Amino acid sequence: ERKESEKVKKQKAIAKEYVDKALSWEEEDDDAGGFRIVVLKHIFDPKQAEGDPNYYEDIEKDIMEECETMGPVEKVTVFEKNEEGVVVVKFRGSLAAHKCRKVMNGRWFDGRKLEAEFFDGKTDYRYKQTEEEVAERRKNWEKWLESEEQEEEDAGP
């Protein structure tokens, strides 16, 4: 009987700990099963990036800095050349992600009204090259290969 009551006490303690954790508002107790990825739209205009090799890197740093005020950030991804100016932020917990969505949605940034939404798990925000861009890239690659071959021939054995 004594062993059984100790077992019951242990089970009750485990159950209480589980309930306390589930009902906690603490960020580190966040189950991470909620929405943790926020899609920010209209953060940048791809035309502004032309001629600035650090443009996207600067945006990534700025967004990381701003979003870390809302909670721990795991990753910031800037989708270069995306026409909607998309940046995706992955938070460690869903509470920070919810705060980010609330703070950033409708906010004005550099003359653009931002949209913040949770990632749907499907949308591909990567830039898709046009056929002309692919042809131009191939042409430049072939020129580079030819110049490498010419340098090797000129260098000799």
TAMOJO-V908481 format. One record per backbone hydrogen bond with DSSP energy under -1.0 kcal/mol. CO is the residue of the C=O (numbers start at 0). NH is the residue of the N-H. If there is no record, write none. Layout:
CO;NH  CO;NH
This chain:
0;4  1;5  2;6  3;7  4;8  5;9  6;10  7;11  8;12  9;13  10;14  11;15  12;16  13;17  14;18  15;19  16;20  17;21  18;22  26;29  35;90  36;118  37;88  38;116  39;86  40;114  44;47  48;51  51;54  53;57  54;58  55;59  56;60  57;61  58;62  59;63  60;64  61;65  62;66  63;67  66;69  71;91  74;89  76;87  77;79  78;81  81;84  83;41  84;42  85;78  86;39  87;76  88;37  89;73  89;74  92;96  93;97  94;98  95;99  96;100  97;101  98;102  99;103  100;104  103;106  106;113  108;111  111;108  113;105  114;40  116;38  129;133  130;134  131;135  132;136  133;137  134;138  135;139  136;140  137;141  138;142  139;143  140;144  141;145  142;146  143;147  144;148  145;149  146;150  147;151  148;152  149;153  150;154  151;155
